[in-house]
Amino acid sequence: MVAFLFSAIYLVPILSFVFIVTLLKAIEKIVHKRRYGAVMFWCGMFFALDMWTISVSASLSSLN
C-alpha cells in the first residue's frame, strides 16, 4: 500500500507529463513541424495535475 501511495503522489505526475509531451511530439512530427512549445508545456502540466488528482483521490478512498 505504501508503494502505491508513493507512486500515486510522486511518480504519476512525472509519468503523465512525459506521456503527454511524447504524444504532442508525435503529433508535431505529423503536422508539418509547426512549433507549439507553450501549448505542449501547459498541456503536460494540466494532464499531470489531472492524473495526480485522480491517483491521490483513488488512493485516499481506498484507505477507508
ZIPE-V884645 format. One record per backbone hydrogen bond with DSSP energy under -0.5 kcal/mol. CO is the residue of the C=O (numbers start at 1). NH is the residue of the N-H. Records with the same first field share a line. If there is no record, write none. Layout:
CO: NH + NH
This chain:
1: 5
2: 6
3: 7
4: 8
5: 9
6: 10 + 11
7: 11 + 12
10: 14
11: 15
12: 16
13: 17
14: 18
15: 19
16: 20
17: 21
18: 22
19: 23
20: 24
21: 25
22: 26
23: 27
24: 28
25: 29
26: 30
27: 31
28: 33
30: 32
31: 34
36: 40
37: 41
38: 42
39: 43
40: 44
41: 45
42: 46
43: 47
44: 48
45: 49
46: 50
47: 51
48: 52
49: 53
50: 54
51: 55
52: 56
53: 57
54: 58
55: 59
56: 60
57: 61
58: 62
60: 63
61: 64
